[in-house]
Amino acid sequence: MGNQPRTVSALLAEVHGAVDEVRAVAKAEHDSARQGAANWLDRLFGDVGTRAELRVAAKMALVLWGGMGSFSDANTREDGAAIDRLGRALTRARRSWFVREG
């Protein structure tokens, strides 16, 4: 895994940090749809505590991230960076079969 997060808590922190960045960019750009998506992601990952729950939440989130053009299509450089960061975090969370609990 190299320098990738090795615990569920670390992956959750990465996801939450990426969601916070998306929210901040959306707020600055007055993008209520992305702000709503960030809120939804907060709720989705809010009660996650196990590796299995993390993978399920990430799978659901990736449907939103990749499936809605209005969310995954970037309008600005800042938007693109935040969305890319979120995509990487969600992908790592989805592939968390071997991370430690905790």
N, C-alpha and C positions, 0 to 999 in steps of 0.2 A: 504494500500500500504506500510505500514511500513516506512522504510527509502529509498524507491524507489523514483526516480525523479517524481515530481508532476506537472511539466510544460513541454510544448513542447520544450522550449529552453533548459531545463535541459536534456531531452532525446536526443535532437540533440547534445548537448555537449558530452554526454556519447557515442553516436555513433561515432562522429568525433574523440574523444579520442581513441576509440578502433580501428578505421581505421588507425589513426596515428601510433598506436603500431604495427599493422599488417605491415604497410609500413616500419617501422624502422627494424623490424625483417627480412622482405623480402629483404631489402637493404643489411643488414648485411650478409644474406645468399645468396646473388646474385640470388634471385628468381624473375625474371622479370615478370612471370605470376601473382604472388601475388601483385607485385608493380602495375601492370596494373589494377588488380581488385580493389586495394585501390584507384587508380585514378578514376576509374569508380564509385566507391561508393561516392567519394567526389563530383563528378558531379551530381550523383543521389540525394544526400541529400543537395546539394548546394542551391537550391531555395525553399526548404521546409520551410513553415512558419505556417501551420495550422495542427491541429490534424489529419484531413482527409488526407492531403498530406503526413504527417509522416507515417501513416499506409500504404498508397499505396507504398511509397518508401521502407519501411521496408519489405513489402510483396515481392516486386521485388528483393530486396537484399537477402532475405532468400532463394529464388530460386537459386541464385548464390552461396551463402554460403553453402547451403546443397546439392545442385544438382551437383556441379562439384567436383569430387573426388580430382582433383589436387589442389583445393582451400581449401576444408574442411579437408582433410587428413593432419595431422601434421607429419613433418619429425623429428622435434627436440622438446625438452621440451619448449623452448622459443616460437617456432611456435605454439605449442599446447595451451600454455597460451594465446597468442594473439588471436588465432582463437576462443577459448572458450569465451574470453571477448567480442569479436565481436558478437558471436552468442547470448550471453546473452543480449547485448545492442539491437541487432536487434529484438529479441523476445519481449523485453519490449516495444520497439517502435511500434511493430506490435499490441501489446495489449494495446494501449494508449487511449482507448475509454473514460476514465474518467479523464484524465489529463487536467489541465487548459491550455488554449491558452496562448501564451506569453512565 
